[in-house]
Amino acid sequence: MGNEPIIFGLTVAEFEAISLKVLLTALILYMVFIIGNLAYKSKAGKYGAAWMFLALGLGFVGFVAKGFIERLLGI
């Protein structure tokens, strides 16, 4: 095992990988909630809300797609 520090029974690299996935998922869900709340308060309607989710959510959609592409290519 060597001199690797242990956090909650995991190595630092394992802990970072798990926490990155969990916390980024929570952040993305919070962003979806914010976009939905913004659409509701602005009375955007169904069509306007769809465009808001598309435009504002495009950034994290790209981030999630990057993860799927990496897994698909085995990177």
ZIURFEN-V532317 format. One record per residue. RES is the residue in one small letter. NEAR is the number of other ideal C-beta (glycine too) atoms within 10 Angstrom. Layout:
RES:NEAR, RES:NEAR
//
This chain:
m:5, g:4, n:4, e:11, p:8, i:11, i:12, f:8, g:7, l:15, t:14, v:11, a:9, e:14, f:15, e:12, a:12, i:12, s:13, l:10, k:11, v:10, l:10, l:14, t:11, a:10, l:11, i:16, l:11, y:10, m:14, v:14, f:10, i:11, i:17, g:13, n:10, l:14, a:19, y:10, k:8, s:11, k:8, a:15, g:10, k:8, y:8, g:12, a:17, a:12, w:13, m:16, f:17, l:11, a:10, l:15, g:15, l:10, g:11, f:15, v:12, g:9, f:11, v:14, a:10, k:11, g:11, f:9, i:10, e:10, r:9, l:8, l:7, g:5, i:7
//
